[in-house]
Amino acid sequence: MPVDPAAPIEVTAFAWVPPFARGQVRDLRVRWALEEAGLPYRVRLLQGERPADYYREQPWGQVPAYREGGVALFECGAICLHIAEKSEALLPRDEAGRGRATTWLFAALNSMDVPAMGLTITSIFNAEADWSAGASAAFAAFLDQRLSRLSDWLGEREWLEGRFTVGDLMMVCVLRSIADEGLVAKYPNLAAYVARGEARPAFIRAMQAHMADFVAEPA
Protein backbone atom coordinates (compact mmCIF):
# COMPACT_ATOMS: atom_id res chain seq x y z
CA MET A 1 0.00 0.00 0.00
CA PRO A 2 1.28 3.50 -0.70
CA VAL A 3 2.09 5.92 2.08
CA ASP A 4 -1.12 7.81 2.82
CA PRO A 5 -1.01 11.06 4.86
CA ALA A 6 -4.57 10.36 6.01
CA ALA A 7 -3.93 6.78 7.14
CA PRO A 8 -4.78 5.92 10.76
CA ILE A 9 -1.42 4.17 11.28
CA GLU A 10 1.58 6.42 11.93
CA VAL A 11 5.20 5.27 11.77
CA THR A 12 7.99 7.48 13.08
CA ALA A 13 11.26 7.47 11.13
CA PHE A 14 14.41 9.57 10.81
CA ALA A 15 14.70 12.22 8.13
CA TRP A 16 18.48 11.78 8.02
CA VAL A 17 21.01 9.11 8.88
CA PRO A 18 24.55 8.64 7.52
CA PRO A 19 24.56 7.07 4.05
CA PHE A 20 25.95 3.73 5.28
CA ALA A 21 22.90 3.26 7.52
CA ARG A 22 20.26 3.99 4.89
CA GLY A 23 18.33 0.89 4.00
CA GLN A 24 18.97 -0.57 7.46
CA VAL A 25 17.10 1.73 9.88
CA ARG A 26 14.46 -0.33 11.61
CA ASP A 27 11.43 1.58 10.43
CA LEU A 28 12.07 -0.39 7.21
CA ARG A 29 11.03 -3.58 9.00
CA VAL A 30 7.72 -2.03 10.03
CA ARG A 31 7.10 -0.55 6.59
CA TRP A 32 7.69 -3.97 5.04
CA ALA A 33 5.23 -5.62 7.44
CA LEU A 34 2.61 -2.99 6.64
CA GLU A 35 3.13 -3.50 2.91
CA GLU A 36 2.79 -7.28 3.25
CA ALA A 37 -0.39 -6.80 5.28
CA GLY A 38 -1.80 -4.28 2.79
CA LEU A 39 -2.22 -1.58 5.46
CA PRO A 40 -1.70 2.08 4.51
CA TYR A 41 0.35 4.23 6.84
CA ARG A 42 1.61 7.77 7.26
CA VAL A 43 5.11 8.79 8.30
CA ARG A 44 6.28 11.27 10.92
CA LEU A 45 9.89 12.25 10.30
CA LEU A 46 12.25 13.29 13.09
CA GLN A 47 14.83 15.91 12.19
CA GLY A 48 17.66 17.15 14.38
CA GLU A 49 17.23 16.87 18.15
CA ARG A 50 14.44 14.64 19.40
CA PRO A 51 11.45 16.48 20.85
CA ALA A 52 11.60 16.13 24.64
CA ASP A 53 8.26 14.32 24.74
CA TYR A 54 9.44 11.74 22.18
CA TYR A 55 11.18 9.86 24.98
CA ARG A 56 7.75 9.12 26.39
CA GLU A 57 7.03 7.29 23.11
CA GLN A 58 10.41 5.62 22.62
CA PRO A 59 12.52 5.52 25.81
CA TRP A 60 15.83 5.51 23.91
CA GLY A 61 14.84 8.09 21.31
CA GLN A 62 15.17 5.57 18.49
CA VAL A 63 12.84 4.63 15.65
CA PRO A 64 10.40 3.27 14.84
CA ALA A 65 7.55 4.34 17.05
CA TYR A 66 4.02 3.33 16.07
CA ARG A 67 0.63 4.86 16.70
CA GLU A 68 -2.77 3.55 15.69
CA GLY A 69 -5.67 5.15 17.50
CA GLY A 70 -5.12 4.42 21.18
CA VAL A 71 -2.31 1.91 20.48
CA ALA A 72 1.24 3.20 20.96
CA LEU A 73 4.16 0.81 20.46
CA PHE A 74 7.94 0.84 20.16
CA GLU A 75 10.47 -1.89 19.26
CA CYS A 76 10.25 -3.19 15.72
CA GLY A 77 9.59 -6.77 16.80
CA ALA A 78 6.57 -5.84 18.91
CA ILE A 79 5.26 -3.59 16.15
CA CYS A 80 5.69 -6.23 13.44
CA LEU A 81 3.94 -8.83 15.60
CA HIS A 82 1.06 -6.40 16.16
CA ILE A 83 0.78 -5.88 12.40
CA ALA A 84 1.06 -9.61 11.71
CA GLU A 85 -1.87 -10.30 14.00
CA LYS A 86 -4.00 -8.30 11.56
CA SER A 87 -3.02 -10.29 8.48
CA GLU A 88 -2.84 -13.96 7.56
CA ALA A 89 -0.25 -12.95 4.98
CA LEU A 90 2.21 -12.64 7.89
CA LEU A 91 0.80 -14.88 10.61
CA PRO A 92 -0.99 -18.18 9.95
CA ARG A 93 -4.33 -18.56 11.65
CA ASP A 94 -3.80 -22.14 12.80
CA GLU A 95 -2.30 -22.40 16.28
CA ALA A 96 0.74 -24.43 15.25
CA GLY A 97 1.64 -22.19 12.32
CA ARG A 98 1.09 -19.06 14.37
CA GLY A 99 3.35 -20.39 17.11
CA ARG A 100 6.14 -21.31 14.69
CA ALA A 101 6.04 -17.92 12.96
CA THR A 102 6.20 -16.15 16.34
CA THR A 103 9.08 -18.41 17.40
CA TRP A 104 11.11 -17.42 14.34
CA LEU A 105 10.35 -13.73 14.91
CA PHE A 106 11.89 -13.98 18.38
CA ALA A 107 14.73 -16.16 17.12
CA ALA A 108 15.64 -13.50 14.58
CA LEU A 109 15.68 -10.78 17.23
CA ASN A 110 17.31 -12.74 20.07
CA SER A 111 19.50 -15.45 18.58
CA MET A 112 20.65 -13.50 15.51
CA ASP A 113 20.11 -9.76 15.91
CA VAL A 114 21.83 -9.45 19.30
CA PRO A 115 25.22 -10.76 18.10
CA ALA A 116 24.72 -8.96 14.76
CA MET A 117 24.37 -5.68 16.61
CA GLY A 118 27.40 -6.57 18.68
CA LEU A 119 29.41 -6.97 15.49
CA THR A 120 28.17 -3.62 14.20
CA ILE A 121 29.07 -1.86 17.45
CA THR A 122 32.57 -3.31 17.53
CA SER A 123 33.49 -3.25 13.84
CA ILE A 124 31.85 0.02 12.75
CA PHE A 125 31.07 2.31 15.66
CA ASN A 126 34.25 1.47 17.57
CA ALA A 127 36.53 0.56 14.67
CA GLU A 128 39.38 2.73 16.00
CA ALA A 129 39.38 1.25 19.50
CA ASP A 130 42.29 -1.01 20.39
CA TRP A 131 39.89 -3.77 21.43
CA SER A 132 37.78 -3.60 18.27
CA ALA A 133 39.57 -6.24 16.20
CA GLY A 134 39.42 -8.91 18.87
CA ALA A 135 35.82 -8.22 19.81
CA SER A 136 34.75 -8.11 16.17
CA ALA A 137 36.42 -11.46 15.50
CA ALA A 138 34.62 -12.99 18.49
CA PHE A 139 31.23 -11.73 17.36
CA ALA A 140 31.90 -12.84 13.77
CA ALA A 141 32.84 -16.34 14.91
CA PHE A 142 29.73 -16.58 17.06
CA LEU A 143 27.54 -15.36 14.21
CA ASP A 144 29.13 -17.83 11.82
CA GLN A 145 28.14 -20.67 14.15
CA ARG A 146 24.56 -19.38 14.28
CA LEU A 147 24.45 -18.96 10.51
CA SER A 148 25.68 -22.51 10.01
CA ARG A 149 22.83 -23.84 12.15
CA LEU A 150 20.31 -21.63 10.36
CA SER A 151 21.60 -22.82 6.99
CA ASP A 152 21.17 -26.42 8.09
CA TRP A 153 17.60 -25.71 9.18
CA LEU A 154 16.64 -23.90 5.99
CA GLY A 155 18.17 -26.47 3.69
CA GLU A 156 16.41 -26.30 0.32
CA ARG A 157 13.25 -24.71 1.72
CA GLU A 158 12.04 -21.44 0.26
CA TRP A 159 11.07 -20.10 3.69
CA LEU A 160 11.72 -21.18 7.27
CA GLU A 161 8.39 -22.96 7.73
CA GLY A 162 7.33 -23.62 4.15
CA ARG A 163 5.53 -20.30 3.62
CA PHE A 164 6.49 -16.69 4.16
CA THR A 165 5.65 -15.31 7.61
CA VAL A 166 6.61 -12.45 9.90
CA GLY A 167 9.41 -14.73 11.11
CA ASP A 168 10.96 -14.71 7.64
CA LEU A 169 10.48 -10.97 7.37
CA MET A 170 12.47 -10.36 10.53
CA MET A 171 15.13 -12.98 9.78
CA VAL A 172 15.76 -11.56 6.30
CA CYS A 173 16.12 -8.07 7.80
CA VAL A 174 18.67 -9.30 10.34
CA LEU A 175 20.67 -11.21 7.74
CA ARG A 176 20.70 -8.12 5.51
CA SER A 177 22.32 -6.17 8.35
CA ILE A 178 25.42 -8.38 8.29
CA ALA A 179 25.55 -9.07 4.55
CA ASP A 180 28.41 -6.62 4.00
CA GLU A 181 30.59 -8.60 6.42
CA GLY A 182 30.61 -11.53 3.98
CA LEU A 183 29.21 -13.87 6.60
CA VAL A 184 25.93 -14.62 4.83
CA ALA A 185 27.56 -15.16 1.42
CA LYS A 186 29.43 -18.13 2.89
CA TYR A 187 26.10 -19.99 2.91
CA PRO A 188 24.53 -19.96 -0.58
CA ASN A 189 21.09 -21.04 0.63
CA LEU A 190 21.00 -18.15 3.12
CA ALA A 191 22.16 -15.67 0.49
CA ALA A 192 19.40 -16.92 -1.83
CA TYR A 193 16.90 -16.69 1.04
CA VAL A 194 17.77 -13.03 1.60
CA ALA A 195 17.53 -12.35 -2.14
CA ARG A 196 14.03 -13.89 -2.21
CA GLY A 197 12.97 -11.62 0.61
CA GLU A 198 14.38 -8.54 -1.09
CA ALA A 199 12.62 -9.48 -4.34
CA ARG A 200 9.17 -9.45 -2.76
CA PRO A 201 7.08 -6.56 -4.11
CA ALA A 202 6.17 -5.49 -0.58
CA PHE A 203 9.86 -5.22 0.37
CA ILE A 204 10.63 -3.22 -2.75
CA ARG A 205 7.81 -0.76 -2.00
CA ALA A 206 8.90 -0.45 1.62
CA MET A 207 12.52 0.19 0.65
CA GLN A 208 11.55 2.82 -1.91
CA ALA A 209 9.45 4.68 0.64
CA HIS A 210 12.16 4.34 3.31
CA MET A 211 14.86 5.77 1.05
CA ALA A 212 12.65 8.53 -0.35
CA ASP A 213 12.18 10.07 3.10
CA PHE A 214 15.84 10.89 3.71
CA VAL A 215 16.97 14.48 3.23
CA ALA A 216 20.38 15.29 1.77
CA GLU A 217 21.73 17.01 4.89
CA PRO A 218 20.69 16.95 8.54
CA ALA A 219 18.65 19.87 9.85
Secondary structure, 3 states (H helix, E strand, C coil): CCECCCCCEEEEEECCCCHHHCCCCCHHHHHHHHHHHCCCEEEEEECCCCCHHHHHCCCCCCCCEEEECCEEEECHHHHHHHHHCCCCCCCCCCHHHHHHHHHHHHHHHHHHHHHHHHHHHHHHHCCCCCCHHHHHHHHHHHHHHHHHHHHHHHCCCCCCCCCCCHHHHHHHHHHHHCHHHCCHHHCHHHHHHHHHHHCCHHHHHHHHHHHHCCCCCCC
